[in-house]
Amino acid sequence: MPNPVLSCESISDALSKRFQQLHGAPPKIFRAPGRVNLIGEHTDYNDGYVMPIAIELYTWVAAGKRDDRILHVHSVHFGETIELPLDELAGSPRQHWSDYIRGVAAVLESSGQKLSGANLVIHGELPLGAGLSSSASLEVSTALAVMWTSNFELSPLKMARLCQQAEHEYAGTRCGMMDQFATTFGRSHHALMLDCRSFQYKLLPIPAEASFVVSNTMVRHELAAGEYNRRRADCEMGVRILRQHLPGIVALRDVTLADLELHKTELPEEVYRRCRHVISENQRVLGAAEALQVGDLDRFGQFMYESHRSLRCDYQVSSPELDVLVELASGCQGVYGTRMTGGGFGGCTVSLVRSHEAERFLSRIAEGYARATGLIPAIYVCSAAEGAGVW
């Protein structure tokens, strides 16, 4: 069923009231969107290409200044309050939501900034673990709030890179830069075609007759984090082996499919398949960008289908629930293409749908998925949103 979404004004008002109840003063409010990756999965940490959009689901942070060196943080979602002394931020991941807050504060300090204490109240609209980048949204909104309470600014790119570092070191996920970049640099009515090596990007207009529909499986398999890191290690092994024959390569971005096939027998079968996905996915992103630039949505949709097959068969990060959603969507009228989005092992699919068919599509997907799995999906019609900022 479609997921009800509160207006930004009502969320902001409720968050401001909650902050004033807790701290007796009005806050400054920041927000950062989640993102949906249209195509280009598991390419970002291989110096490749991705094509995300920021979406109109946000992490909100109400912030106020303190005179000490304490971060006092309340999570509306978890109903939990923690205190983080800014002189005691070190430590390995604790598998707690506060790792992201602690990590952002720690990397900002390690970059040479002196932080002040802050009161933070956090509200998240994004479903957790659904592949919509709730973690990057939390990191970036927290960074904006903490920079404001500490009276300094960083360039958007520097902030995004520090948030990525926080996720590596304090949450234990070796993510690429796509998520933090998309939530920072998103633009309404446009997709970002990002080169994850140079961080150069193109803005690609999204035709008005097309809508992106995100369908959440409501499933997140526990092995996801470890398997994500294992896939990254497979890619790094592939580069090490291929470099013996192709000494100029730095990442899989530098390898062609012809190169890969020529040296296929040098690679373990599983590593070969991981590499084949990444290399072919980069080609699909470039092709999809050309298609979107000229408004060829049928061609764009074919690249989405090809991407899902590669993720299911070569990268092996799909799940039965994701495959059910893709199969259902592919049989619906008005669908150009569909695929899993995000790291995989559950989470969401994204479908490119003719806008006038979107409501019918929602009903068919919800009914079909419930029959097949016994689960009720959360479904969102997404518009491309502006990146993070003050509300």
Secondary structure, 3 states (H helix, E strand, C coil): CECCCCCHHHHHHHHHHHHHHHHCCCCEEEEEEEEEEEECCCCHHHCCEEEEEEEEEEEEEEEEECCCCEEEEEECCCCEEEEEECCCCCCCCCCCCHHHHHHHHHHHHHCCCCCCCEEEEEEECCCCCCCCCHHHHHHHHHHHHHHHHCCCCCCHHHHHHHHHHHHHHHHCCCCCCHHHHHHHHCCCCEEEEEECCCCCEEEEECCCCEEEEEEEEEEECCCHHHHHHHHHHHHHHHHHHHHCCCCCCCCHHHCCHHHHHHCHHHCCHHHHHHHHHHHHHHHHHHHHHHHHHCCCHHHHHHHHHHHHHHHHHCCCCCCHHHHHHHHHHHCCCCEEEEEEECCCCEEEEEEEEEHHHHHHHHHHHHHHHHHHHCCCCEEEEECECCCCEEC
